[in-house]
Amino acid sequence: MPELEQRLIDLEIKASFTEDLVDKLDQIIIRQQRQLDALTREVLALRDLANQPEQQGPRQARDELPPHY
């Protein structure tokens, strides 16, 4: 009987650790989903900005420099 009792205790401990791990992973997934949502909104905003016609007037010569300058 003591062996069965010890096995039951071990299973309860494992179940407790497993439950804690699942809770932590759930919080990580929630945080990552919020980050994905924010990044999606940012990409959409940048896409809208890129699709808008330029309203700044003529571009300056400095804007035309290649990236290595």
N, CA, C and O atoms as a GROMACS GRO file, in nm:
protein
  276
    1MET      N    1   0.080  -0.120   0.000
    1MET     CA    2   0.000   0.000   0.000
    1MET      C    3   0.085   0.128   0.000
    1MET      O    4   0.048   0.223  -0.068
    2PRO      N    5   0.198   0.134   0.073
    2PRO     CA    6   0.278   0.258   0.071
    2PRO      C    7   0.333   0.289  -0.068
    2PRO      O    8   0.348   0.406  -0.103
    3GLU      N    9   0.363   0.186  -0.146
    3GLU     CA   10   0.413   0.210  -0.282
    3GLU      C   11   0.307   0.277  -0.367
    3GLU      O   12   0.337   0.369  -0.444
    4LEU      N   13   0.182   0.233  -0.355
    4LEU     CA   14   0.072   0.292  -0.429
    4LEU      C   15   0.050   0.437  -0.386
    4LEU      O   16   0.023   0.524  -0.468
    5GLU      N   17   0.062   0.462  -0.258
    5GLU     CA   18   0.046   0.596  -0.206
    5GLU      C   19   0.156   0.690  -0.258
    5GLU      O   20   0.129   0.804  -0.293
    6GLN      N   21   0.278   0.640  -0.263
    6GLN     CA   22   0.390   0.721  -0.314
    6GLN      C   23   0.373   0.750  -0.463
    6GLN      O   24   0.402   0.861  -0.508
    7ARG      N   25   0.325   0.653  -0.537
    7ARG     CA   26   0.300   0.673  -0.680
    7ARG      C   27   0.193   0.780  -0.701
    7ARG      O   28   0.203   0.862  -0.792
    8LEU      N   29   0.090   0.776  -0.617
    8LEU     CA   30  -0.016   0.875  -0.627
    8LEU      C   31   0.038   1.015  -0.596
    8LEU      O   32   0.003   1.112  -0.665
    9ILE      N   33   0.121   1.026  -0.495
    9ILE     CA   34   0.183   1.155  -0.459
    9ILE      C   35   0.269   1.205  -0.574
    9ILE      O   36   0.264   1.323  -0.609
   10ASP      N   37   0.348   1.116  -0.634
   10ASP     CA   38   0.433   1.154  -0.746
   10ASP      C   39   0.350   1.204  -0.864
   10ASP      O   40   0.386   1.301  -0.930
   11LEU      N   41   0.239   1.137  -0.891
   11LEU     CA   42   0.151   1.179  -1.000
   11LEU      C   43   0.088   1.316  -0.972
   11LEU      O   44   0.074   1.398  -1.063
   12GLU      N   45   0.051   1.340  -0.848
   12GLU     CA   46  -0.006   1.469  -0.811
   12GLU      C   47   0.098   1.580  -0.828
   12GLU      O   48   0.065   1.690  -0.872
   13ILE      N   49   0.222   1.552  -0.792
   13ILE     CA   50   0.329   1.651  -0.808
   13ILE      C   51   0.351   1.680  -0.956
   13ILE      O   52   0.364   1.796  -0.996
   14LYS      N   53   0.357   1.576  -1.037
   14LYS     CA   54   0.375   1.595  -1.182
   14LYS      C   55   0.258   1.674  -1.241
   14LYS      O   56   0.279   1.761  -1.326
   15ALA      N   57   0.137   1.643  -1.198
   15ALA     CA   58   0.020   1.714  -1.249
   15ALA      C   59   0.026   1.862  -1.211
   15ALA      O   60  -0.013   1.948  -1.289
   16SER      N   61   0.073   1.890  -1.091
   16SER     CA   62   0.085   2.028  -1.046
   16SER      C   63   0.186   2.104  -1.130
   16SER      O   64   0.160   2.216  -1.173
   17PHE      N   65   0.302   2.044  -1.153
   17PHE     CA   66   0.404   2.108  -1.236
   17PHE      C   67   0.354   2.127  -1.380
   17PHE      O   68   0.380   2.229  -1.442
   18THR      N   69   0.284   2.028  -1.430
   18THR     CA   70   0.231   2.037  -1.565
   18THR      C   71   0.129   2.150  -1.576
   18THR      O   72   0.130   2.225  -1.674
   19GLU      N   73   0.042   2.163  -1.479
   19GLU     CA   74  -0.057   2.269  -1.478
   19GLU      C   75   0.011   2.406  -1.474
   19GLU      O   76  -0.031   2.499  -1.544
   20ASP      N   77   0.115   2.420  -1.394
   20ASP     CA   78   0.189   2.545  -1.385
   20ASP      C   79   0.255   2.578  -1.519
   20ASP      O   80   0.251   2.693  -1.564
   21LEU      N   81   0.313   2.479  -1.582
   21LEU     CA   82   0.376   2.499  -1.711
   21LEU      C   83   0.275   2.541  -1.817
   21LEU      O   84   0.302   2.631  -1.897
   22VAL      N   85   0.160   2.479  -1.818
   22VAL     CA   86   0.055   2.513  -1.915
   22VAL      C   87   0.010   2.657  -1.893
   22VAL      O   88  -0.012   2.730  -1.990
   23ASP      N   89  -0.004   2.700  -1.768
   23ASP     CA   90  -0.042   2.838  -1.740
   23ASP      C   91   0.063   2.936  -1.791
   23ASP      O   92   0.028   3.040  -1.848
   24LYS      N   93   0.190   2.906  -1.771
   24LYS     CA   94   0.298   2.993  -1.819
   24LYS      C   95   0.298   3.000  -1.971
   24LYS      O   96   0.312   3.108  -2.028
   25LEU      N   97   0.282   2.886  -2.036
   25LEU     CA   98   0.279   2.884  -2.182
   25LEU      C   99   0.158   2.960  -2.236
   25LEU      O  100   0.168   3.026  -2.340
   26ASP      N  101   0.047   2.951  -2.167
   26ASP     CA  102  -0.072   3.024  -2.208
   26ASP      C  103  -0.046   3.175  -2.202
   26ASP      O  104  -0.087   3.248  -2.293
   27GLN      N  105   0.020   3.222  -2.098
   27GLN     CA  106   0.053   3.363  -2.086
   27GLN      C  107   0.149   3.407  -2.197
   27GLN      O  108   0.136   3.518  -2.250
   28ILE      N  109   0.242   3.322  -2.231
   28ILE     CA  110   0.336   3.354  -2.340
   28ILE      C  111   0.261   3.365  -2.472
   28ILE      O  112   0.289   3.455  -2.551
   29ILE      N  113   0.169   3.275  -2.496
   29ILE     CA  114   0.090   3.279  -2.620
   29ILE      C  115   0.006   3.406  -2.626
   29ILE      O  116  -0.004   3.468  -2.732
   30ILE      N  117  -0.054   3.443  -2.515
   30ILE     CA  118  -0.134   3.566  -2.511
   30ILE      C  119  -0.046   3.687  -2.543
   30ILE      O  120  -0.086   3.772  -2.622
   31ARG      N  121   0.073   3.695  -2.483
   31ARG     CA  122   0.164   3.806  -2.507
   31ARG      C  123   0.208   3.810  -2.654
   31ARG      O  124   0.213   3.917  -2.714
   32GLN      N  125   0.241   3.694  -2.710
   32GLN     CA  126   0.283   3.689  -2.849
   32GLN      C  127   0.170   3.728  -2.944
   32GLN      O  128   0.194   3.793  -3.046
   33GLN      N  129   0.048   3.690  -2.912
   33GLN     CA  130  -0.065   3.727  -2.997
   33GLN      C  131  -0.085   3.878  -2.995
   33GLN      O  132  -0.115   3.938  -3.098
   34ARG      N  133  -0.068   3.940  -2.878
   34ARG     CA  134  -0.078   4.086  -2.870
   34ARG      C  135   0.030   4.152  -2.954
   34ARG      O  136   0.006   4.251  -3.022
   35GLN      N  137   0.151   4.096  -2.950
   35GLN     CA  138   0.261   4.150  -3.030
   35GLN      C  139   0.231   4.135  -3.179
   35GLN      O  140   0.254   4.227  -3.257
   36LEU      N  141   0.179   4.020  -3.218
   36LEU     CA  142   0.142   3.998  -3.358
   36LEU      C  143   0.035   4.095  -3.403
   36LEU      O  144   0.042   4.149  -3.513
   37ASP      N  145  -0.064   4.119  -3.318
   37ASP     CA  146  -0.171   4.213  -3.351
   37ASP      C  147  -0.114   4.354  -3.370
   37ASP      O  148  -0.151   4.424  -3.464
   38ALA      N  149  -0.025   4.395  -3.279
   38ALA     CA  150   0.036   4.527  -3.289
   38ALA      C  151   0.120   4.540  -3.416
   38ALA      O  152   0.115   4.642  -3.484
   39LEU      N  153   0.197   4.437  -3.447
   39LEU     CA  154   0.279   4.440  -3.568
   39LEU      C  155   0.194   4.442  -3.694
   39LEU      O  156   0.228   4.508  -3.792
   40THR      N  157   0.084   4.370  -3.692
   40THR     CA  158  -0.007   4.370  -3.806
   40THR      C  159  -0.066   4.509  -3.829
   40THR      O  160  -0.073   4.556  -3.942
   41ARG      N  161  -0.106   4.574  -3.719
   41ARG     CA  162  -0.159   4.710  -3.731
   41ARG      C  163  -0.052   4.805  -3.786
   41ARG      O  164  -0.081   4.892  -3.869
   42GLU      N  165   0.071   4.788  -3.740
   42GLU     CA  166   0.179   4.874  -3.785
   42GLU      C  167   0.208   4.853  -3.934
   42GLU      O  168   0.229   4.949  -4.007
   43VAL      N  169   0.210   4.729  -3.978
   43VAL     CA  170   0.234   4.700  -4.120
   43VAL      C  171   0.122   4.759  -4.205
   43VAL      O  172   0.148   4.817  -4.311
   44LEU      N  173  -0.002   4.746  -4.160
   44LEU     CA  174  -0.114   4.802  -4.236
   44LEU      C  175  -0.104   4.954  -4.243
   44LEU      O  176  -0.131   5.013  -4.347
   45ALA      N  177  -0.064   5.017  -4.132
   45ALA     CA  178  -0.048   5.162  -4.132
   45ALA      C  179   0.064   5.205  -4.226
   45ALA      O  180   0.050   5.304  -4.298
   46LEU      N  181   0.174   5.131  -4.226
   46LEU     CA  182   0.284   5.163  -4.317
   46LEU      C  183   0.244   5.142  -4.463
   46LEU      O  184   0.283   5.218  -4.551
   47ARG      N  185   0.167   5.038  -4.487
   47ARG     CA  186   0.120   5.012  -4.622
   47ARG      C  187   0.029   5.125  -4.670
   47ARG      O  188   0.040   5.170  -4.784
   48ASP      N  189  -0.060   5.171  -4.581
   48ASP     CA  190  -0.148   5.283  -4.617
   48ASP      C  191  -0.066   5.408  -4.642
   48ASP      O  192  -0.094   5.484  -4.735
   49LEU      N  193   0.036   5.431  -4.560
   49LEU     CA  194   0.121   5.547  -4.577
   49LEU      C  195   0.197   5.541  -4.709
   49LEU      O  196   0.212   5.642  -4.778
   50ALA      N  197   0.245   5.423  -4.745
   50ALA     CA  198   0.319   5.407  -4.870
   50ALA      C  199   0.229   5.424  -4.992
   50ALA      O  200   0.276   5.467  -5.097
   51ASN      N  201   0.102   5.392  -4.978
   51ASN     CA  202   0.009   5.403  -5.091
   51ASN      C  203  -0.048   5.543  -5.108
   51ASN      O  204  -0.113   5.570  -5.209
   52GLN      N  205  -0.027   5.631  -5.013
   52GLN     CA  206  -0.077   5.767  -5.024
   52GLN      C  207   0.010   5.846  -5.121
   52GLN      O  208   0.132   5.830  -5.123
   53PRO      N  209  -0.054   5.931  -5.200
   53PRO     CA  210   0.027   6.015  -5.288
   53PRO      C  211   0.108   6.113  -5.205
   53PRO      O  212   0.066   6.156  -5.098
   54GLU      N  213   0.225   6.146  -5.255
   54GLU     CA  214   0.312   6.236  -5.181
   54GLU      C  215   0.250   6.375  -5.178
   54GLU      O  216   0.213   6.430  -5.282
   55GLN      N  217   0.239   6.430  -5.059
   55GLN     CA  218   0.180   6.561  -5.043
   55GLN      C  219   0.284   6.660  -4.992
   55GLN      O  220   0.249   6.771  -4.951
   56GLN      N  221   0.409   6.623  -4.994
   56GLN     CA  222   0.514   6.707  -4.941
   56GLN      C  223   0.569   6.802  -5.047
   56GLN      O  224   0.652   6.887  -5.014
   57GLY      N  225   0.528   6.791  -5.166
   57GLY     CA  226   0.580   6.875  -5.270
   57GLY      C  227   0.698   6.809  -5.338
   57GLY      O  228   0.719   6.689  -5.324
   58PRO      N  229   0.775   6.887  -5.410
   58PRO     CA  230   0.889   6.828  -5.480
   58PRO      C  231   0.994   6.776  -5.383
   58PRO      O  232   1.012   6.830  -5.274
   59ARG      N  233   1.060   6.671  -5.423
   59ARG     CA  234   1.164   6.610  -5.339
   59ARG      C  235   1.291   6.693  -5.348
   59ARG      O  236   1.319   6.755  -5.451
   60GLN      N  237   1.365   6.693  -5.242
   60GLN     CA  238   1.492   6.765  -5.240
   60GLN      C  239   1.602   6.675  -5.297
   60GLN      O  240   1.588   6.553  -5.300
   61ALA      N  241   1.710   6.738  -5.340
   61ALA     CA  242   1.821   6.663  -5.397
   61ALA      C  243   1.881   6.568  -5.294
   61ALA      O  244   1.927   6.460  -5.330
   62ARG      N  245   1.881   6.607  -5.169
   62ARG     CA  246   1.937   6.521  -5.065
   62ARG      C  247   1.859   6.390  -5.052
   62ARG      O  248   1.916   6.286  -5.019
   63ASP      N  249   1.729   6.396  -5.078
   63ASP     CA  250   1.646   6.276  -5.071
   63ASP      C  251   1.682   6.177  -5.182
   63ASP      O  252   1.651   6.058  -5.172
   64GLU      N  253   1.746   6.225  -5.286
   64GLU     CA  254   1.779   6.141  -5.399
   64GLU      C  255   1.916   6.073  -5.386
   64GLU      O  256   1.952   5.994  -5.473
   65LEU      N  257   1.991   6.102  -5.282
   65LEU     CA  258   2.122   6.042  -5.267
   65LEU      C  259   2.112   5.892  -5.246
   65LEU      O  260   2.020   5.845  -5.179
   66PRO      N  261   2.204   5.817  -5.302
   66PRO     CA  262   2.204   5.672  -5.279
   66PRO      C  263   2.230   5.643  -5.130
   66PRO      O  264   2.285   5.728  -5.061
   67PRO      N  265   2.193   5.528  -5.083
   67PRO     CA  266   2.205   5.497  -4.941
   67PRO      C  267   2.347   5.495  -4.888
   67PRO      O  268   2.366   5.507  -4.768
   68HIS      N  269   2.447   5.479  -4.974
   68HIS     CA  270   2.584   5.469  -4.926
   68HIS      C  271   2.647   5.605  -4.897
   68HIS      O  272   2.761   5.610  -4.851
   69TYR      N  273   2.576   5.717  -4.924
   69TYR     CA  274   2.629   5.851  -4.894
   69TYR      C  275   2.591   5.893  -4.757
   69TYR      O  276   2.626   6.003  -4.714
   0.00000   0.00000   0.00000
